Amino acid sequence: VREPDLTGRHVVISAGGTREPLDPVRFLGNRSSGKQGYALARTAAARGARVTLIAANAGLPDPAGVDVVPVGTAVQLREAVLKAAADADAVVMAAAVADFRPQTYAAGKIKKKDGEEPAPVVLVRNPDILAELSADRARPNQVVVGFAAETDDVLANGRTKLRRKGCDLLVVNEVGERRTFGSEENEAVVLGADGSETPVAHGPKEALADIVWDLVAQRLS
Ligand code: C5P
């Protein structure tokens, strides 16, 4: 357990995965469990921070002493994050936000009809919340952190993504069929906009969370 070095700080964390509805019973979703975001919330609270957790469909118990704001879609997540970020010292985007959503929402359940082919699903882009947060900082010294799951060329793709998003830190992990999603453990490299590279050995999601807060605390001091 670290020193209470985040005392007096407000940190905002997004966790889980957004669900983009097609009709009242169906959605496009992803495999994010929310565990890494919840680990970030628990460790920040343990280090003295006031924590706002924007939780997208994680289905996990609310961490003690954390202000939890439940959301469903990327658009709702954006609203909640921007509102909470207004007075935040740091924002960590650990949620898996859908890049696209169905263009139309059917108010009634979509039905199959005899002899008819299904209608194609047309997707439109969701806002890139991390890029927006990074470009329009609510406070001059606010630290913005993103996550990236890559399947190959992890470091090179991570560097490109860090620049494109404009965030201060990007936690890059390699994903595959049995890695990271839903698991209790993680392995990553944290890339800094200052060129720094912090490897994090395979271990509990809490350990990675504490290293992220170490790097955030350095940048806040
Ligand atoms: O572009 P990609 O989805 O790989 O980027 C991942 C990072 O960007 C994560 O931190 C995620 O929370 C954030 N993101 C976002 N808005 C989106 C898509 C991703 O903030 N529409």
Residues whose N, C-alpha, C, O or C-beta is under 5 A from the ligand:
A	BS01	C5P	M93 A94 A95 A96 V97 A98 D99 N126 P127 D128 I129 L130 V145 G146 F147 A148
